[in-house]
Each structure stands twice: as C-alpha cells, then as structure tokens.
Amino acid sequence: MNLDNLRHSCAHLLAHSVKLLYPGALNAIGPAIENGFYQDFDMGKWKISEEELPKIEAKMRQILPTWEKFTFNEVSLAEAKRVFRDNKYKVEMATEFAKGGKKLMTNNPGDFLDLCKMGHVENPSKELTHFKLLSVAGAYWRGSEKNKMLTRIYGTCWPTEKELNDYLKQLEESKKRDHRKLGKELDLFSINQLTGPGLILWHPKLSTVRNIVESYWKKEHSNENYKLVYTPHIASMDMFVTSRHYNKYINSMFPAMLHQYIEGESAPDYLVDEQLKPMNCPNHIQIYKDRPRSYRELPFRMGELGTVYRYERAGTLHGMIRVRGFTQDDSHIFCTPGQVIDEVRGVIKLTRKMYEVFGFTDYQVYIATRPEKYLGTLEMWNFAENSLKKAAELESLSYKIDEGEGVFYGPKIDSKVKDSLGREWQLGTIQFDFNQPSYAESTKEDLEEFWAMKTFKDKFKTKENLWKYLKNLGRGFDVQYVDKKGEKKQAVMIHRTILGSMERFFGVLIEHFAGAFPIWLAPVQAKVLPITDRNLRYAQDVYKKLGNRGIRTELDDRNETLQSKIRDAEKEKVPYMLIVGDKEESKNQVAVRLRNGKDLGQYSLAEAISEIKNKIENKIVD
C-alpha cells in the first residue's frame, strides 16, 4: 500500500469534517508527511484547540462509510475559479498550477469536491479506518510570515490497527525523550529571546559533554591526517558572491552588513561589506590557495569545527534540531580524480567507526543523483556518481538511490542514523563540488539574479556598476594543483561531515539515550552519597580519590535522607551512585548503585574506581 496516498486521502476526510463542523472554514493544503499528514485551515471566526480533536475524529468516522471511491475530473482554470470561488487558497493554487502548465484536477469521494494533484486510495471507506488526530499548531500560508497564520491539524493513518497502535506508543515514548523537555529537566541547554531565536545557550553540563565529543573528533581526524584549522565567523560579502552562495542560498542567509549603513565614529573605517558566513568551504579554499600546491601534497584533508549562521524561518525552528547558529564538523578534501574513490572510502570508514562509538549501529545511506538544474558537465556528474557508488560497494555499504536529489554543484551520500526508537535522523554527508573549485566568467543570468536582490540595488545603484563588479569577480575559485608534468590541473573538492552539526547531533543524542548518556559522555559520572553527617569526611575522601583518577564526580552533602539523594541522582541520570555509611567507612568500601535502580553491592573503593575507569576508557555504551 502507498502510505502517501493513504495519508493524503485521510487529509481530505479531515478537511471535509472540519468544514461541516465549522461553517465558513476554508481548507488549504493537506499533504502526506513522514508518518502522517496535516491539513491547513483558515478557520474564519472559529478557534479550535486539541480538546476538540475527538469531536472532529468522531465526525470523520461518521462520514467515512459513505466514501466509496475518489472520482477525478480535469477542469479549466476558469471552471476551477468558479467552483472554488469561495476558497481563495484553492483559487491561488489553481492559478499557480495553470501557469506551470499542470493539469487542474478535482476529486470527489462522494460528497466533498476538492482541488488536488496528489494520489489517493482506491477504497477509502475500508482503507482509511486506522487514523488518529494528534495536535493543532499554527502555520503561515505558504510558509511565509507575510501571509496569514492558518490552523494546522496533524494526524496519522496506517494500514492496520497494530501499526497505528505501535506508532502511537512510539510517539508517547518520543514525547518522554524530547530533547527540549530533557534539556530543561537536566539543565543542559536553553534558548533565550534576548539572545535570539534558534541560538543555543550551552549550559555547563552539556558543554562538558560537547568538549569530550570535540576532543574525540579532533583525535580521530588527526589520526586520519586531517589538518585542523580555524576560520572567522564573518567574511567579505565578495567571497559568497564569488562562490554563488549569495544567489543560491539567499533565503537562508542573514543580511549583509553594508558599510553605508554603519553608524558611529568607526563608520569611515568600514570599506568592506561583510557577511555572517553560512558555509565554511570558501574559507577552507582560501587556506588551500594561500600558496601553490603540488600533486605530492594531495590528498589534502582539512577539518574544522566551524560555526556558521543560516536564517531558518521562525516556524521551522525546533530546539537544537533546527537552529540559526550551529557548529559543523566540517571537512574538505582536495585531491586528484584518481584519489577520489579511496578518499570517499576513508570517509565511509571513519563515519562507520564514529557512529558505532556513539551507539548508532543502524543507519541507512542514500546516494543523491543529478537534479534537474545543475552545474558542470554530464561527464563530470557521471564520474562523481559512479565514484560514490563504487566506494560504497567496496566498503560493503548498502545504499538507496535518491533520484534527482543531489545539490546543484554535485551528487552526495547522505547518512541517516536510526535511534533507539527506530526514527531516522540525517547526520553526515559526502558531497562532490563542481562549482567552487572551477572558474567561469559571470553571465548576464548572474546579473539578473543579483540585481533582483535589494542588497545589490542598494549597494551598486545601477546594473552597469553591478555588472562591472560581477565581471571582476567571476564565478568560482579556480582551485588547482601542479601535476607530475608541471602542468596546472583543477583539483577535485569533496565536502564532508560525519556528525553534521553539533547542535543537531546533541539533540539526537539526548533523545537516543533519553538523556542517560553513556558513562564516557555523562556530564557527571558518579555521585558520592553519605548516609549521615558522620560519614561526610569519608565521603569527601572518596570524592577526592575519584576526581584524582579523572572521574567527573559530585558529592551530595545535603541534609537530606538517603532515599531523597538517590532519587535526585537517578532523575539527573548519573550512571554511578557510591553510597557510604558506617559499614562502608569501616571497611574502606562503597555500596554501588546504578541509575537504573540496580544495586551491585559492596565494592572496595579501588574496585569501584577500576570498573568506572574501564567503562570510560573503553567508551562502553550500556
């Protein structure tokens, strides 16, 4: 069964039910999404909340037996405008479809005429029985803050009752593991409106874990002969015009800092317009190009934990998963065409090793191929795509083809890990780039794209001035090396990340482990719990000895009961609790308890330290 057709059909059922229950409500779009669907509404005078979802569900179940089969009819734009004249959203979509040369299709399962271009089930009354409405949210029409805020109802639909119930159970577990909820409960991170939406404040505990991860990342990359670098957070606007990020990624970039708008006494000093960097790659190219490179230096592997800034729309921001400022584990490999397969294989091996260390043993690889609009020649694309496939096959890596989903400058391998609930998360990527390493003259098409942006009209005033600027810069950075014959050749450039961004990776990590990090990553690895005040001196001695062995330890010397201290340590998800009372003190021992509630009994202090150190050093994932 086609799940997208199933879920989209259920969105139609939802639309009809809401329109019957709330006269005057207008249905907009209702697509299938991963694990479900949503339907957007302009509710007019009505306001609905999640408390009303059972009522809407009941209406859906009342209607469903009357829906036998979707019937379809092609209509003209004039007919579509007449039929849907009371729904401005349908008229807007019909007009847009017609301009794009698409057929305008209406469908009707029996008593609800709608405009739609997607697939549907054959027998709705029998196939749509296993559904559940989940939540209500706000969403701007067409995702633009300039448009009206609509009401979005989310739901899910499955072929069988068992699949529906299994998904609902997973959803409940997901809520318990939500990294935003756990981030607050465990004092890991926060987002503050004064700092800015989508900008993460890392609290001490999570900063500790991040430092451990970054140290591990640096060690593994140094072992693989990556040269680690640092680059600034801002750069000349010219850099991102030359790379063409400016016109290709303008919707995701923060505004340029044009010097004519700078105020204060330093204003005359500003001669260069600057930009918060959305990418690290152009700066890595500048480091590579700082001097001529010989073939003997290739492959040249460069890595950085580099912070970038991208403007994500307010409605898409989501805790640490979708942010506006993030640090990528970004690396770029400059090599010859003959070195490509071995370099990609090396990245695959390192990716596999690092994922397993963090407890991600199940992941799916996708090879995204040439999109409809692309740079470079077919020969270059075929070479790159075949190289990615060959490298994956040599590493016995199972992959799926993501047809036409490559980026405009090259094909890529995407790695999606499965967490403990079986959910897929996009983390690492390996991408070819035909754009930045090459050089080409600016074109009149470039001129029109840049002139369409207010920033460049404000800066250059006339098209003639802008054209001179673009002609002077050209497109791309002309990344070369000198071969054995002393001839200059264009280098191949491979972008790659393994963890993706630190923010997203930690959001996934928190949910994967439900906040109970493996002991080598736990911000606090052990807590010493004295039973009474007379055991405090011995507890302090245990605490110091653990700290001297490099174990991150806290001492709970509060005037609380032992049960209260245990309960709080378990809530904080501390892996080890070392309990000390009169008996333990007299024998130089500790009573060991794990965060899952299991009591391990009496250990000598040396034995306890040895066990904890062993798990830390071997990066044990419990």
C-alpha atoms as one frame of an Amber mdcrd trajectory, in Angstrom:
protein
   0.000   0.000   0.000   1.184   3.516  -0.853   1.354   5.263   2.531   1.471
   8.741   0.983  -1.791   8.093  -0.869  -3.360   6.668   2.287  -2.411   9.645
   4.431  -3.234  12.272   1.853  -6.682  10.706   1.424  -7.158  10.936   5.185
  -6.311  14.650   4.985  -9.288  15.044   2.607 -11.500  13.288   5.158 -10.261
  15.667   7.852 -10.920  18.694   5.615 -14.491  17.660   4.924 -15.206  17.009
   8.615 -13.842  20.367   9.760 -15.818  22.238   7.088 -19.029  20.513   8.245
 -18.382  21.195  11.934 -17.175  24.769  11.493 -19.150  26.512   8.712 -17.065
  29.070   6.856 -13.732  27.314   7.495 -11.554  27.083   4.367  -9.256  24.147
   3.689  -5.863  24.942   2.139  -3.222  22.219   1.607  -3.213  18.721   3.121
  -0.091  16.750   2.173   1.208  13.430   3.419   4.329  13.782   5.562   6.600
  11.306   7.290   4.429   9.065   9.498   1.270  11.052   8.897  -0.371  14.084
   7.320  -1.574  17.581   8.083  -4.335  19.840   6.837  -4.199  23.634   6.952
  -7.351  25.681   7.565  -8.380  29.291   7.601 -10.861  28.915  10.464 -12.510
  32.307   9.983 -14.453  33.146  13.152 -13.654  29.786  14.783 -10.824  28.874
  17.107 -10.074  25.241  17.812  -7.800  23.515  20.291  -6.618  19.950  20.817
  -9.584  19.374  23.151 -11.797  19.400  20.050  -9.863  16.732  18.149 -12.030
  13.833  19.481 -15.124  15.620  18.145 -13.504  16.020  14.733 -12.398  12.378
  14.754 -15.934  11.283  15.526 -17.240  13.285  12.560 -14.580  11.684  10.322
 -15.709   8.205  11.390 -19.328   9.175  10.796 -18.577  10.306   7.231 -16.147
   7.561   6.256 -18.652   4.742   5.464 -20.205   6.945   2.756 -16.897   7.386
   0.898 -16.678   4.625  -1.690 -14.245   5.829  -4.361 -12.463   9.028  -5.396
 -13.631  10.226  -8.815 -11.493  12.642 -10.823 -12.258  15.319 -13.381  -9.972
  17.626 -15.338 -11.163  21.245 -15.317 -10.105  24.518 -16.896  -8.741  27.378
 -14.833 -11.970  29.291 -15.367 -14.008  26.325 -14.136 -11.728  25.864 -11.091
 -12.106  29.545 -10.205 -15.895  29.252 -10.479 -16.195  26.039  -8.443 -13.835
  27.235  -5.679 -14.715  30.935  -5.796 -15.374  30.930  -2.043 -11.931  29.498
  -1.231  -9.123  31.932  -2.098  -6.469  29.348  -1.278  -7.774  26.895  -3.882
  -8.049  29.683  -6.467  -4.444  30.732  -5.796  -3.194  27.165  -6.179  -5.252
  26.595  -9.333  -3.816  29.744 -10.889  -0.299  28.678  -9.994  -0.771  25.148
 -11.364  -2.166  26.505 -14.617   0.773  28.899 -15.064   3.119  25.962 -14.591
   1.339  24.022 -17.325  -0.076  21.443 -14.905  -3.451  19.809 -15.314  -6.136
  21.003 -12.925  -7.875  18.030 -11.337 -10.816  17.899  -8.984 -11.642  14.826
  -6.945 -14.720  13.694  -5.085 -15.089  10.606  -2.866 -18.861  11.060  -2.775
 -19.839  14.326  -1.180 -16.729  16.520  -0.984 -15.363  18.193  -4.113 -11.741
  19.323  -3.814  -8.874  20.517  -5.986  -5.910  18.206  -5.753  -2.936  16.865
  -7.709  -1.824  14.020  -5.411  -2.574  10.268  -5.280  -5.461   8.680  -3.380
  -6.587   5.279  -2.139  -8.933   3.056  -4.135 -11.439   2.242  -1.387 -11.468
   4.965   1.295 -14.257   3.518   3.440 -12.208   0.379   4.051  -8.641   1.721
   3.829  -8.896   4.861   5.996 -10.172   3.261   9.205  -6.958   3.339  11.247
  -6.285   7.026  11.902  -5.709   9.379  14.811  -5.587  13.182  15.059  -2.557
  14.288  17.043  -2.145  18.014  17.517  -3.037  21.566  16.498  -0.492  24.211
  15.538  -0.205  27.476  13.662   1.400  27.734  10.223   1.776  30.621   7.808
   0.187  30.128   4.398   2.964  29.051   2.024   5.418  29.178   4.938   5.815
  32.959   4.657   5.487  35.260   7.660   3.993  37.823   5.260   0.915  35.629
   4.814  -1.957  34.790   7.124  -1.449  32.403  10.026  -3.526  29.282   9.407
  -4.572  26.486  11.755  -2.733  23.222  11.064  -4.130  19.902  12.303  -1.718
  16.979  12.340  -2.796  13.358  12.140  -1.548   9.893  11.304  -3.015   6.989
   9.369  -1.842   3.383   8.953  -2.929   0.295   7.012  -3.601  -1.752  10.182
  -4.684  -1.145  13.762  -1.481  -2.755  15.050   0.705  -0.351  13.043  -1.333
   2.588  14.324  -1.050   1.455  17.959   2.671   0.756  17.612   3.208   4.232
  16.207   1.165   5.890  18.964   3.251   4.061  21.580   6.408   5.248  19.869
   5.004   8.771  19.834   4.410   8.675  23.592   7.963   7.468  24.155   9.219
  10.212  21.838   7.482  12.818  23.998   9.285  11.496  27.080  12.587  11.699
  25.184  12.001  15.121  23.634  15.372  16.853  23.905  13.680  20.187  24.654
  11.925  18.680  27.673  15.031  16.805  28.863  17.239  19.822  28.177  15.279
  21.804  30.743  14.902  18.981  33.268  18.611  18.058  33.154  19.883  21.652
  32.887  21.614  21.013  29.539  20.763  23.998  27.319  18.339  26.854  26.838
  17.111  29.291  24.204  16.566  32.888  25.268  14.663  35.506  23.307  17.223
  38.158  24.246  19.978  36.004  22.782  17.785  35.305  19.771  15.572  32.519
  18.384  17.412  29.488  17.120  20.627  30.315  19.017  21.610  27.738  21.634
  22.990  28.555  25.081  25.039  25.524  26.128  24.877  25.071  29.913  27.896
  23.735  31.842  26.770  20.092  31.841  26.189  19.846  28.100  29.278  21.961
  27.428  31.262  19.316  29.299  29.863  16.607  27.026  30.497  18.724  23.937
  34.135  19.206  24.915  34.519  15.427  25.215  32.932  14.846  21.806  35.028
  17.556  20.167  38.233  16.167  21.693  37.369  12.704  20.401  36.537  14.158
  16.974  39.861  16.018  16.805  41.846  12.969  17.855  40.217  10.709  15.252
  40.691  13.268  12.487  44.301  13.945  13.402  44.881  10.188  13.238  43.477
  10.271   9.684  45.862  13.105   8.728  43.301  15.904   8.636  44.845  19.336
   9.141  42.663  21.146  11.682  42.057  24.851  11.110  40.065  27.795  12.446
  38.286  30.417  10.344  36.361  33.614  11.259  32.612  33.813  11.737  32.282
  36.654   9.213  33.807  37.214   5.801  33.749  39.674   2.954  30.494  39.608
   1.039  32.612  39.201  -2.108  33.536  35.678  -1.031  29.941  34.454  -1.066
  29.205  36.266  -4.326  32.191  34.520  -5.944  31.080  31.140  -4.576  27.494
  31.938  -5.673  26.164  31.048  -2.240  24.679  34.532  -2.194  22.220  33.986
  -5.025  21.675  30.243  -4.447  21.185  30.392  -0.640  19.873  33.926  -0.174
  16.738  32.649   1.630  18.950  31.036   4.281  21.453  33.880   4.771  21.449
  36.711   7.264  21.531  40.217   5.715  24.872  41.631   4.622  26.478  44.313
   6.775  26.646  47.060   4.129  29.159  49.693   5.167  26.940  52.614   4.116
  24.602  51.672   6.985  27.299  51.533   9.674  26.873  54.198  12.365  29.242
  55.690  14.937  32.763  57.096  14.830  34.188  53.979  13.180  31.881  54.298
  10.146  34.594  55.775   7.860  36.827  52.752   8.538  34.341  50.303   7.036
  35.454  49.748   3.463  34.390  46.099   3.061  30.822  44.802   3.239  30.730
  41.724   5.425  28.518  38.706   5.885  27.872  36.166   8.626  29.193  33.018
   6.994  26.610  30.376   6.017  29.345  27.931   4.928  32.926  27.090   5.896
  34.072  25.839   2.487  35.079  29.164   0.840  37.484  29.922   3.712  38.979
  26.431   3.503  39.620  27.083  -0.175  41.446  30.299   0.734  43.740  28.356
   3.071  44.432  25.780   0.333  45.111  28.543  -2.208  47.394  30.559   0.035
  50.315  29.052  -1.897  50.762  26.787  -4.941  50.053  23.107  -4.248  51.882
  20.145  -5.725  50.321  16.776  -6.509  52.667  15.443  -3.818  50.584  17.257
  -1.181  47.362  15.584  -2.278  45.084  14.390  -0.882  44.952  17.476   1.325
  42.415  16.944   4.104  41.283  19.996   6.036  38.914  19.911   9.023  37.226
  22.447  11.266  34.590  22.581  13.950  33.307  25.721  12.288  30.348  27.810
  13.380  28.011  29.061  10.652  24.782  31.060  10.606  21.730  30.394   8.471
  18.388  32.097   8.691  15.719  29.482   9.324  12.136  30.687   9.343  10.595
  31.041  12.790   8.042  28.303  12.157  10.724  25.744  11.329  12.926  26.268
  14.422  12.923  23.227  16.706  15.094  23.111  19.834  18.619  22.007  18.913
  17.468  20.129  15.816  16.702  23.192  13.655  18.644  26.319  14.605  20.107
  29.513  13.154  23.640  29.246  14.504  25.441  25.906  14.561  28.869  24.322
  14.552  29.561  21.824  11.772  32.196  19.106  11.949  33.167  20.360   8.542
  35.959  18.950   6.434  37.081  19.366   2.841  39.303  17.075   0.855  41.293
  18.390  -2.112  42.522  15.555  -4.319  43.121  14.305  -7.847  40.412  12.435
  -9.783  42.373   9.216  -9.290  42.263   9.582  -5.500  38.511  10.147  -5.210
  37.345   6.578  -4.557  39.960   5.929  -1.858  39.136   9.244  -0.177  35.402
   8.526  -0.135  36.126   5.051   1.235  38.196   6.625   4.002  35.315   8.920
   4.960  32.889   5.968   4.982  35.202   4.000   7.301  35.608   6.923   9.689
  31.851   7.574   9.653  31.081   3.957  10.493  33.630   3.929  13.328  32.379
   7.146  14.922  28.694   6.233  14.672  29.313   2.922  16.424  31.189   4.658
  19.251  28.105   6.814  19.885  25.757   3.817  19.816  24.385   4.270  16.287
  24.794   0.856  14.696  21.799   1.029  12.376  21.858   3.612   9.627  20.796
   3.957   6.010  22.852   5.505   3.228  21.327   7.396   0.301  23.161   8.415
  -2.877  21.528  11.549  -4.278  21.957  11.944  -8.032  21.897  14.794 -10.575
  18.987  17.241 -10.145  17.108  18.903 -12.981  19.194  22.082 -12.688  22.899
  21.526 -12.221  26.370  22.929 -12.839  29.120  21.048 -14.651  29.093  18.549
 -17.490  27.335  15.192 -17.728  30.773  13.598 -17.866  31.703  15.144 -14.508
  28.403  14.081 -12.940  28.687  10.505 -14.204  32.234  10.281 -12.882  31.193
  11.601  -9.455  28.083   9.427  -9.135  29.951   6.293 -10.211  32.769   7.095
  -7.767  30.332   7.365  -4.843  28.640   4.086  -5.792  31.962   2.282  -6.269
  33.304   3.492  -2.902  30.104   2.401  -1.137  30.210  -1.023  -2.782  33.885
  -1.558  -1.928  33.012  -0.812   1.704  30.061  -3.269   1.557  27.767  -0.362
   2.296  24.148  -0.901   1.313  22.655   2.209  -0.257  19.470   3.522  -1.822
  19.335   5.888  -4.784  17.706   9.259  -4.095  16.979  10.152  -7.713  17.444
  13.814  -8.636  18.102  14.935  -5.047  21.755  15.921  -5.433  22.685  19.555
  -4.862  23.219  21.794  -7.896  27.010  21.558  -7.598  27.355  17.768  -7.276
  25.997  14.378  -6.118  26.211  13.284  -2.497  25.969  10.465   0.011  23.682
  11.162   2.978  23.817   9.074   6.160  20.630   8.748   8.217  21.061   7.034
  11.578  18.259   5.194  13.343  17.864   5.984  17.019  16.643   3.677  19.790
  13.030   4.267  18.665  13.784   3.455  15.031  13.483   7.066  13.855  15.798
   8.233  11.073  17.949  11.335  11.543  20.065  12.989   8.854  23.613  13.493
  10.156  26.599  13.016   7.871  27.093  13.792   4.193  29.759  13.378   1.499
  29.366  15.820  -1.394  31.170  16.489  -4.643  31.525  20.127  -5.680  31.964
  21.106  -9.346  31.247  24.770  -8.706  33.690  26.292  -6.236  36.923  24.616
  -7.430  36.316  25.749 -11.019  36.324  29.210 -12.566  33.886  30.738 -15.042
  33.067  34.221 -16.276  30.000  35.885 -14.822  26.954  35.774 -17.063  24.011
  38.028 -17.801  21.883  35.448 -15.986  24.050  36.060 -12.901  23.492  39.786
 -13.344  19.701  39.398 -13.371  19.739  37.139 -10.300  21.830  39.558  -8.247
  20.019  42.668  -9.496  16.739  41.152  -8.280  18.050  41.426  -4.698  17.579
  44.699  -2.801  21.026  44.369  -1.203  22.749  44.759  -4.565  20.480  47.541
  -5.768  21.277  49.466  -2.579  24.990  48.811  -2.909  25.573  49.381  -6.638
  22.680  51.692  -7.615  22.860  50.721 -11.320  23.049  47.483 -13.295  26.192
  48.764 -15.013  28.023  49.080 -11.685  26.850  45.647 -10.588  27.949  44.088
 -13.898  31.468  45.508 -13.519  31.636  44.052 -10.018  30.437  40.594 -11.117
  32.728  40.527 -14.163  35.693  41.341 -11.959  34.903  38.520  -9.503  33.795
  35.795 -11.902  32.368  32.545 -10.515  34.358  30.005  -8.521  37.852  29.988
  -7.028  39.942  28.125  -9.619  41.369  25.535  -7.192  44.416  23.934  -8.776
  47.455  21.751  -8.200  50.614  21.182 -10.242  50.873  17.654 -11.635  53.945
  15.490 -12.339  54.499  17.243 -15.672  54.446  20.666 -14.079  51.025  21.442
 -15.547  48.213  23.085 -13.604  45.144  20.916 -13.110  41.825  21.532 -11.377
  41.576  19.758  -8.036  38.567  17.691  -7.041  36.858  19.005  -3.889  34.843
  16.816  -1.537  32.727  18.315   1.260  32.022  16.005   4.186  30.578  15.974
   7.649  30.127  12.985   9.944  28.174  14.298  12.919  26.550  17.064  10.874
  26.156  19.949  13.300  26.951  19.784  16.995  23.551  21.209  17.865  21.557
  18.702  15.825  23.833  15.828  16.825  23.336  16.551  20.523  19.588  16.918
  20.074  19.566  13.455  18.503  21.964  12.075  21.131  19.796  13.301  24.018
  16.712  11.644  22.527  18.558   8.448  21.562  19.725   7.912  25.155  16.718
   9.617  26.778  19.232  11.901  28.498  21.091   8.955  30.092  24.409   9.438
  28.307  26.898   6.544  28.218  29.300   6.877  31.112  32.172   8.221  28.968
  29.908  11.091  27.892  27.936  11.645  31.121  28.494  15.190  32.485  28.566
  13.684  35.990  29.815  10.103  36.025  29.461   9.339  39.718  27.840  10.785
  42.823  29.021  10.114  46.341  26.111   9.843  48.781  26.934   9.886  52.508
  24.189   8.305  54.620  24.770  10.540  57.667  26.818  13.602  58.536  29.313
  11.463  60.471  30.194   9.759  57.153  30.879  13.099  55.449  34.664  13.104
  55.961  34.984   9.630  54.436  32.641  10.699  51.585  34.903  13.679  50.906
  37.897  11.368  50.757  36.087   9.079  48.248  35.089  12.130  46.206  38.697
  13.386  46.005  40.076   9.978  45.021  37.542   9.641  42.195  38.382  13.154
  40.977  42.112  12.427  41.110  41.505   9.500  38.727  39.761  11.772  36.227
  36.215  10.676  37.066  33.693  13.516  36.940  32.193  13.309  40.419  29.826
  15.245  42.657  29.362  14.965  46.418  25.810  15.235  47.712  26.384  16.544
  51.238  22.883  17.978  51.685  20.994  17.355  54.892  18.549  15.014  53.148
  17.586  11.369  53.525  19.488   8.774  51.541  16.358   7.933  49.540  15.975
  11.570  48.567  19.601  11.717  47.405  19.206   8.510  45.392  16.013   9.762
  43.809  17.628  13.040  42.764  20.717  11.293  41.343  18.503   8.959  39.308
  16.499  11.933  37.997  19.782  13.534  36.938  20.651  10.233  35.202  24.037
   9.900  36.939  25.468   6.478  35.936  27.007   5.517  39.319  25.965   6.260
  42.890  28.546   5.402  45.544  26.817   5.163  48.903  28.893   5.423  52.080
  27.762   4.689  55.613  29.323   3.361  58.805  29.793  -0.154  57.384  31.417
   1.071  54.151  33.663   3.508  56.009  34.903   0.827  58.419  35.944  -1.421
  55.509  37.127   1.301  53.096  34.328   0.298  50.753  31.418   1.816  48.857
  27.953   0.453  48.083  27.449   0.757  44.327  24.076   1.556  42.765  23.306
   2.209  39.082  20.913   4.818  37.699  18.540   2.061  36.539  17.969   1.146
  40.204  20.184  -1.945  40.263  22.267  -2.431  43.436  25.679  -4.009  42.762
  26.561  -4.442  46.432  29.772  -3.689  48.272  32.964  -2.831  46.366  36.326
  -1.817  47.653  36.972   1.770  46.600  39.783   0.585  44.310  37.448  -1.941
  42.614  34.737   0.692  42.091  37.210   3.139  40.567  38.640   0.413  38.324
  35.214  -0.582  36.979  34.191   3.009  36.279  37.537   3.842  34.618  37.342
   0.732  32.444  33.915   1.705  31.113  35.041   5.270  30.468  38.270   4.355
  28.688  36.564   1.726  26.514  33.660   4.060  25.722  31.123   1.467  26.831
  27.535   2.131  25.686  25.246   0.445  28.229
